[in-house]
Amino acid sequence: MRHLALTVLLLALPPAAQAAEITVYSPGIVNGPLKQLAAAWETETGNKVSFAGNNVGRIRTAVSTDAAPADVVVAPTGDFKDFQPKLAAGSERPLGRILFGVVVKAGGAHPDISTREKFVAFTKKAGVLAFADPKVGSLTGGMVEDMLKRPEFAGVERRPIKGMIGDAIVRGDAEFGGGAITEEVMAKGAEVVGPFPDELGLHVDVSIAVLKVSAAPAEAQAFLRYVTRPEAAKVWKDGGVAETPPK
């Protein structure tokens, strides 16, 4: 009878909560701080987070086609107008602004790039500025390449490279590179010289939202709230993401 009573008691208890796994489409320009926050969320909740997308071009294709359904998307804010039919209503939130900077190998020269004129003079003297290859879907690489096509940069070699720009500079692919500071600070053995001058207009505002196709919408919403709560602001700042200026 004692065993029967114990069995009845166990059957009456609610089932243990099952850990959920969510997939996040996110580009490399946010993955440093985002993965740090995801790891903390996993520890606190027992849920799991996996990342897909790698770059903006692939994320645009994935969201538009639903070819590999995910739960959350992080992308440039400008893309969310096209994403609207794919998003859970009212879930979009701003994450911040990705600034661009010049990166060198640790111990390398740190030229003065504090103004537009000084930045142009630096590139002329360097002769080469490397950036992530736009042909493989790098949004930031394409932006640097387009900047170098402006008349004031005539004569400066535009050098696309494979992978993240900080890693390429550490490898020795070029002395100086330009791209998202968020990626540059992730490279071991690299140093950020400083940000591009504001007058050049290079930055990327990024946002986050839950996808309609999410198989775990409650957990996806919880993750979104976690990474956008006030306590997360320091992680984003330390990872190179600035606050989005008010409109």
C-alpha positions as CSV (number, residue, x, y, z in Angstrom):
1,M,0.0,0.0,0.0
2,R,2.9,2.3,0.8
3,H,4.3,2.0,-2.7
4,L,0.9,2.5,-4.2
5,A,0.4,5.7,-2.3
6,L,3.8,7.0,-3.3
7,T,3.0,6.2,-7.0
8,V,-0.3,8.1,-6.8
9,L,1.4,11.1,-5.2
10,L,4.1,11.2,-7.9
11,L,1.5,11.0,-10.6
12,A,-0.4,13.9,-9.0
13,L,2.6,16.2,-9.2
14,P,2.9,18.6,-12.2
15,P,5.5,17.5,-14.8
16,A,8.9,19.1,-14.6
17,A,9.3,22.0,-16.9
18,Q,11.2,21.2,-20.1
19,A,14.1,23.4,-21.1
20,A,13.4,25.2,-24.4
21,E,15.9,25.8,-27.2
22,I,15.6,28.9,-29.3
23,T,17.5,29.9,-32.5
24,V,18.6,33.5,-33.1
25,Y,19.5,34.9,-36.5
26,S,22.2,37.4,-35.7
27,P,25.1,39.0,-37.7
28,G,28.7,39.0,-36.4
29,I,28.5,42.7,-35.7
30,V,26.4,42.0,-32.5
31,N,27.5,38.5,-31.5
32,G,30.1,39.5,-28.9
33,P,27.7,41.1,-26.4
34,L,24.7,39.1,-27.6
35,K,26.4,35.7,-26.9
36,Q,27.5,37.0,-23.5
37,L,23.9,37.9,-22.6
38,A,22.7,34.6,-24.0
39,A,25.1,32.6,-21.9
40,A,23.8,34.4,-18.8
41,W,20.2,33.8,-19.8
42,E,20.9,30.1,-20.3
43,T,22.4,29.9,-16.8
44,E,19.4,31.6,-15.2
45,T,16.7,29.8,-17.1
46,G,18.1,26.4,-18.2
47,N,17.0,27.2,-21.7
48,K,19.4,27.0,-24.7
49,V,20.3,29.5,-27.4
50,S,21.9,28.7,-30.7
51,F,23.0,31.3,-33.3
52,A,22.7,31.3,-37.1
53,G,23.0,33.8,-39.9
54,N,26.6,34.9,-39.7
55,N,26.0,38.0,-41.9
56,V,23.3,40.4,-42.9
57,G,22.9,39.0,-46.4
58,R,22.2,35.5,-45.2
59,I,19.8,36.7,-42.5
60,R,17.8,38.7,-45.0
61,T,17.5,35.5,-47.2
62,A,16.6,33.3,-44.2
63,V,13.9,35.6,-42.9
64,S,12.3,36.2,-46.2
65,T,12.2,32.5,-47.2
66,D,11.5,30.8,-43.9
67,A,14.0,28.2,-45.2
68,A,15.4,27.5,-41.7
69,P,12.9,28.7,-39.2
70,A,14.3,30.5,-36.2
71,D,12.8,32.3,-33.1
72,V,14.5,35.7,-32.9
73,V,16.1,37.9,-35.5
74,V,18.7,40.7,-35.0
75,A,19.4,42.8,-38.0
76,P,19.9,46.4,-39.2
77,T,16.9,48.5,-38.2
78,G,16.3,49.5,-41.8
79,D,15.6,45.8,-42.7
80,F,12.7,45.5,-40.3
81,K,10.3,47.3,-42.7
82,D,10.7,44.4,-45.1
83,F,10.6,41.9,-42.2
84,Q,7.2,43.1,-40.8
85,P,5.1,40.3,-42.3
86,K,7.5,37.8,-40.7
87,L,7.5,39.3,-37.2
88,A,5.4,38.7,-34.1
89,A,3.2,41.8,-33.7
90,G,4.7,44.5,-31.5
91,S,7.9,42.6,-30.7
92,E,10.5,44.8,-32.4
93,R,12.9,46.6,-30.1
94,P,16.0,48.8,-30.8
95,L,19.3,47.3,-29.6
96,G,21.7,50.2,-30.3
97,R,24.1,51.7,-32.8
98,I,27.2,49.9,-34.2
99,L,30.0,52.4,-34.7
100,F,32.9,51.9,-37.2
101,G,36.6,52.1,-36.2
102,V,40.1,51.6,-37.5
103,V,41.9,48.5,-36.2
104,V,45.6,47.6,-36.0
105,K,47.6,44.7,-34.7
106,A,48.5,45.2,-31.0
107,G,51.4,47.5,-30.7
108,G,50.8,49.1,-34.1
109,A,50.6,52.7,-35.0
110,H,47.7,54.8,-33.7
111,P,47.3,57.7,-36.1
112,D,45.1,60.7,-35.4
113,I,41.7,60.0,-37.1
114,S,39.6,62.4,-35.0
115,T,38.3,64.5,-37.9
116,R,37.3,63.9,-41.5
117,E,40.4,65.7,-42.8
118,K,42.7,63.8,-40.5
119,F,41.0,60.5,-41.4
120,V,41.4,61.1,-45.1
121,A,45.1,62.1,-44.6
122,F,45.6,58.8,-42.6
123,T,44.2,56.7,-45.4
124,K,46.3,58.5,-48.0
125,K,49.5,57.9,-46.1
126,A,48.6,54.3,-45.3
127,G,47.8,53.7,-49.0
128,V,45.6,50.7,-48.1
129,L,42.5,50.1,-45.9
130,A,41.2,46.5,-45.5
131,F,37.6,45.6,-44.8
132,A,35.4,42.5,-44.7
133,D,34.5,41.2,-48.1
134,P,31.1,42.5,-49.3
135,K,30.9,39.7,-51.8
136,V,30.2,37.2,-49.0
137,G,27.4,39.3,-47.6
138,S,29.3,41.7,-45.2
139,L,27.2,44.8,-44.8
140,T,29.9,46.7,-43.0
141,G,32.5,45.8,-45.5
142,G,30.3,47.1,-48.3
143,M,29.9,50.4,-46.4
144,V,33.6,50.8,-46.0
145,E,34.2,50.0,-49.7
146,D,31.6,52.5,-50.8
147,M,33.2,55.2,-48.5
148,L,36.6,54.6,-50.2
149,K,35.0,55.2,-53.6
150,R,34.4,58.8,-52.7
151,P,36.6,61.3,-54.5
152,E,38.6,62.3,-51.4
153,F,39.9,58.7,-51.1
154,A,41.3,58.5,-54.6
155,G,44.5,56.5,-54.7
156,V,43.7,54.5,-51.5
157,E,43.7,50.7,-52.2
158,R,40.4,49.0,-51.3
159,R,41.3,45.6,-49.9
160,P,38.5,43.1,-49.1
161,I,39.5,40.2,-46.9
162,K,38.0,37.0,-45.7
163,G,36.4,36.7,-42.2
164,M,36.3,39.4,-39.5
165,I,38.5,42.4,-40.0
166,G,40.2,42.3,-36.7
167,D,41.3,38.7,-37.2
168,A,42.6,39.6,-40.7
169,I,44.7,42.4,-39.3
170,V,46.2,40.1,-36.7
171,R,47.0,37.7,-39.5
172,G,48.9,40.4,-41.4
173,D,46.5,40.8,-44.3
174,A,47.0,44.6,-44.0
175,E,48.4,47.1,-41.5
176,F,45.1,48.9,-41.0
177,G,41.5,47.7,-41.3
178,G,38.1,49.4,-41.1
179,G,34.8,48.0,-39.9
180,A,32.4,47.5,-37.0
181,I,34.1,48.2,-33.6
182,T,32.0,45.4,-32.1
183,E,33.9,42.9,-34.3
184,E,37.3,44.5,-33.9
185,V,37.2,44.3,-30.1
186,M,36.6,40.6,-30.3
187,A,39.9,39.9,-32.1
188,K,42.7,38.8,-29.8
189,G,45.9,40.6,-30.6
190,A,44.2,43.6,-32.2
191,E,43.7,47.2,-31.0
192,V,41.1,49.7,-32.0
193,V,42.7,53.0,-33.0
194,G,39.5,54.9,-32.7
195,P,36.1,55.5,-34.3
196,F,35.5,56.9,-37.7
197,P,34.6,60.6,-37.6
198,D,30.9,61.2,-37.3
199,E,31.0,63.3,-40.5
200,L,31.7,60.2,-42.6
201,G,28.2,58.9,-41.6
202,L,29.2,55.2,-41.1
203,H,27.2,53.4,-38.5
204,V,24.5,50.7,-38.4
205,D,21.5,50.9,-36.1
206,V,20.3,47.4,-35.1
207,S,17.0,46.0,-33.7
208,I,15.6,42.7,-32.5
209,A,12.3,41.0,-32.8
210,V,10.5,37.6,-32.4
211,L,9.6,35.8,-35.6
212,K,6.1,34.5,-36.3
213,V,7.4,31.1,-37.1
214,S,9.0,30.7,-33.6
215,A,8.3,27.2,-32.2
216,A,8.9,28.6,-28.7
217,P,7.3,32.1,-28.7
218,A,7.1,32.6,-25.0
219,E,10.8,31.8,-24.5
220,A,11.7,33.9,-27.5
221,Q,9.8,36.9,-26.0
222,A,11.5,36.2,-22.6
223,F,15.0,36.2,-24.3
224,L,14.2,39.5,-26.1
225,R,13.1,41.1,-22.8
226,Y,16.3,39.9,-21.2
227,V,18.7,41.3,-23.7
228,T,17.0,44.7,-23.9
229,R,16.4,45.2,-20.2
230,P,18.3,48.1,-18.5
231,E,20.7,45.8,-16.8
232,A,22.0,44.6,-20.2
233,A,23.1,48.1,-21.2
234,K,26.6,47.8,-19.8
235,V,27.2,44.6,-21.7
236,W,26.2,46.2,-25.0
237,K,28.3,49.3,-24.2
238,D,31.4,47.2,-23.3
239,G,30.9,45.2,-26.5
240,G,31.1,48.4,-28.6
241,V,27.4,49.1,-29.1
242,A,26.3,52.7,-28.5
243,E,22.8,53.8,-27.6
244,T,20.6,54.6,-30.6
245,P,20.3,58.4,-30.7
246,P,16.7,59.7,-30.3
247,K,15.0,60.6,-33.6
